[in-house]
């Protein structure tokens, strides 16, 4: 679906609607942005470049809508940037050590774009691709957008042609479902995640250090100096990584802790408590006490990467504004970093004939 720069198209239904418009071009290819709304007025904007969330407006305790994710007014900062704002990252989200892994007796070298490591799929991961085969509908469940990207065998060094689909569904119960599916022609590794930066204050100039965070995890995966997991599953008890009860993000971020020094703050994978592997269960809850906005995250994934915006440094936000240090927090539901090189971690291998499927549900609530 390619529309002229001034054109829009609306898909209406009883549960909301989807509207699309042109957002720009990349190397002559059109990029579109889709706007999904629900009956409560929550508004989600997603573009085809990187299948990325551009903005997400939700109400505060007084009913005032504001954008709670960091994003840009136009396409250029996404094309030239490296912080993966709102994007679908893959083929492998997070890091692979030394850009190497073995699979079915073969060793593969993939693009190194984070020192000697691979990060979020390599030099040109899924966040730098235009997703196509758009389907926009409004079934009874809510306004729905489906985007697909086919990654050629050998792209960024990964084996197998991988066809991935991300489905966004904004429902009238004020939840947003993000579902990933993928199929491959030959054995490969896959780990897809959304990389939205949340700031529930609705003001991107406000640091997130006063947000209250709860993470449903008894363990996290500590890392070495290159931010690669050591393979240990370490208890959070008695550490600054214990968010099993609500705590201010900033309350312990400056603690003299080796892991916090390595990550320059929080940038770690938490091992989610799962009564049933693969089941949809609570991952985290994030609350801004000032506005009353609360984000509840449920997922089928085994882990979540909590990142406290440690490397945000005056990135342009459009209209002359910038994204300052720690003004966004990521809760990237995912498989563990470097899983292809850790046999004890949940497997990220996908074979031909199998279906990769992971779902994350974001619930938008308010507190008094």
N, C-alpha and C positions, 0 to 999 in steps of 0.2 A: 504494500500500500504506500504509494508516494503521492503526496499532495502538494499543490503549489504553495508558495510561501504564505499566501494570505488565506488559504482555505482551512476550514475546520469541518469535522464530521462528528456527529453525536450518535451514540448508541444508547437509547433510553429504555428504561424498564421500571417496574414498580419498586425495586430495591435500590435504585440509584441510577447513575448514568455514567457513560464513558465518552469523553470528547477527545479528539486528536487534532493536532496542528503541527505545522513544520517548525523545527527548532534550529535548523542550520544544515550544513553539509560538511562531510569529511572526505577529502580526496574525490570530490564530485558525487559522492553518495549522500542521499538525503537522510537526515536524522529527524525523527518525529518525537513529539512529546504527547503523552496520553494523560488525561485528567480523569480520575475516578472519584466519585462522590457517593456518600450514603445518605440515608434519610435524616441523620443527625447533623449533616453538613460537614462531616470530616472529608477532607480533600487530599488525595494522593496524586502526585505527578511523577510519571515514570517515562524516561526516554529510551529510545532504541539503542543509543550508544552506551554500551556497557550494561544494558538492561538495568539502568541505574535509577534509584529514587532521587528525584530532583528536589521535591519538597513534600511535606506531610503536615497538614494543618489540623490540629486537634483543639478542643476547648479546655480552658482552665476551669477552676471551681466556680467562676462567675459566668461561664459560658462563652468567654471571649476566645475566638480562634486565633492561633498563631502557629507559625511553622516551627516544628520541633526537630528538624534535621538540618545539618549544614549542607548548603548547596549553592549553586551559582545562577545568575540571571541569564547567562547565555552559554553557548557550547564551548567557546574557546578555552576557558580554564580547565575544563575536563580533558580536552584533547592534549593540552600542554602540561597538565599536572601529573603528580605521582602519588597522591594521597588516597586515591580510590574512593572519592566521596560518593556514598550511596550505591556503589556499583555491585554488580554480581561478579565476584572474583573466582577465577579458576584458570586452567583446568584443575590446578591444585591450590586451594586457598592456604595461606600461611606458608611456612618454610619447608624446603627440602634441603638437607645438608649437602654441601659441596655440589649441588645440582646433579646428584647421581643416585640411582637406586637400581636394584635388581628385581626382575620379575620373570618367573617361569624359566630361569636359567640364563636369561639375557640381562646385560647391564646397559642402562640407558643414561645418557648425559643430556640434561635439559638446561635451558638458558639460565645463566647466573646473573642476577640483577640486584643482589643484596650482598655485596662482598663476594665471597665464594659460594653463596647459597642462592637458591631459587626462592623468590617470594611472590605469592599470588599469581603463579602461572608463568612468570618469566618476563622477558622484555616487552612483549605485547600480549598480555593475557586477555582473558575474556572481557575485562573492563575496558579494553581498547578496541573492541570489535563492535560492529553494528549487528544487532540481533534482528532477525527478520521473521517471515511467515507469521505475521501478526494476526491474532484473533482477539477481538474485543466484543464482549457480550454482557448482557445483564440478566442472567438466570435468577430464579427466586433466591438463591443463596447470596447474591450480591454482585456488584459491578466487578467484572473479571477481565484481566488482560493476560494473554499468553504470548511469550516471545521465545524464539528458537534460534540457536546458533549451532552450525556444524563446523567442528574443528577438524581439519584435515590430519590424516596420519602423518606424524613427523613434525607437526606444528609445535614450535618451541622445544622440539626434541621428544615429545611424548608419543608413545606408540598408539596405534589404532585411530580410526576415524570416530570421533565422539560427537554424537548429536545430543545437545542439551536443551532442555526446556525449563523456563521459569514461569510460574503462574502466580500472579498477584490477584487476590480476591478481597475486596473491601466490603464487609458485611454490615448489616444494620444493627448488629449487637456490638458495634464499635470495636471489631477485631479486624486485623489484616492478616490473611494467610499468605505465606510465601512458600510455594512448593517447587522443589527442583526434581527433575527427572532426567535420566541420561541413558543412552545405549551406545555400545561400542562395537566395532567390527572385529577387533582382536583385544586381547587382555591389555588393560591399562590401569592407571590409578586415577581416581577422581575424588575431589573434595570441593564442593561448591558452597559458597557462603555469600551473604549480603554484608556490605561494608558501610552501612549507614552510621554517621556520627550523630548522636542524639544530644540535644540540649533542651530539656523540658521547660526551661524558663521561657522559651519563645524568643529570647534575645540572644543572638549569636555572639554578642560582646561580653556576656556574663559567663565567668568560669563555672565549671560543673562541680567544683570541689565541695559545694554544700549539698549536692544531690545525695540522697540516701540510697544505698545499694544493698540488696540481698542477693546472694548467689547460693543456689541449692547444691553445694559441693563440699565434701569433706576433704578433698585432695586437690592438688594442682600439680602441673608438670614443671618442675624447675628446669632452668636452662644453663648452658655454658656461656662463655664470653661472646659467642657469635649468635646467641639467642636460639640455639638449637636444643631441644629437650635432651636431658641426660639419660632418659629412660626411667628415672625414678618417679613414682607417684608419692608425693610428699603430703603429709597431713597438714591442714591449715591451722590446726589447733595451736594456740599460743603464738601465732605469727600475724604479721600485717595482712595476710591473705585470707583471714577468717572473716567472711561476710555471711556466715550462716544466720546471723541476726542483723537487722538493719544497722548500717554504719555510714557516716559521712565519708565520701570518697577521699576527702582531704585530711581526714583525722589521723591517718597513719602513713600517708604517702611519703612523708619526709623522714620516716624511721631509718636509723642506721642499720640497714639490712642488705646483705650481699645481693640477694635477688632483685630488690628494688633498685639498687645501684646499677646492676646489669641492664635492667629494662628501662632505666631513667624514669621510674615510676611503675605503674601497672601496665604490663603488656604481656599477659600470660594466659595460658589455657587452663581452665578449671575443669576437673573431672566431675561431670554432673552425676548426682545420685540418681540411679535408675532402678526402679523395682522391676522393670521389664525392658531389656535392651531393645531399642528401636521404637519403644512406645512414646507417645506424646506426653511429656511431663514438664513440670516447672523447672525452668533454668535460672531465671533471675527476675527481680523486681527493682525498678528504678523509680524514685519519687523526687520531685522538686517541692520542698515544703512551702516555698514562697507562692507558687501558683496552684498547688494542689494536684498538678498533673502526675499521673502514675502510669508507668509502662510495665506490663507484665509479659514476660517472655516464656513461652512454652515451645518445646522442640522435641523432635525424634532423634536429634543428633546427640552424640555422647559427650561433647564438650562445648564450651563457649570461651572465646577469647575476649577478655575484658581489657580494653585499651583506654587509657585515660588521656589521650590526646597530647602525649608528651612531645611530639615532633611537629605539632601545629605551630607555625611561626609566621604570622602575618600573611597567610595565603589570601589572595584576593577573593572577596565575596561579592563583587559587583558594586556598582554605584559608589566606588571609592572606599568601601568598608573592607575590613580584613578579618580573618579568623585568627584569633590570638591563642597563645599557649593555654592548653587545657580548657578550651571552650567547647569541646565535644567529647562524648564517651561512646566507644563502640562495644557492643555485646554481640560478637560474631559467633553465632551457633555453627558448629563445625565438627569434623573429625580432628584428631590431634595433629599438631605439627609434626612433620617428618615421620609420619606413620609408616611409609614404605620401607624405612630403615629400622623399624622397631617392631619385631614380630609379636611382642606382648601387647602392643596397642591395638585397638579395634581396626580391623582391616579396611583399607581403602581400595582394594583391588576390585575391578569390575571386568567380568569376562563377557565374551560374545554370547548373546542370548539371555543375559541377565538384565534386570532393570535397576538402576540406581534411583532411589526415591527418598527424599528427606523433606520434612515439613517443619516450618517454624510459624507460630501464631503469636502475633503481637496484639495485646489487649490494651485499650486506652481507657483509663479510669480517672476519677478525681477523688481527692480526699478533702476533708474539711480542716 
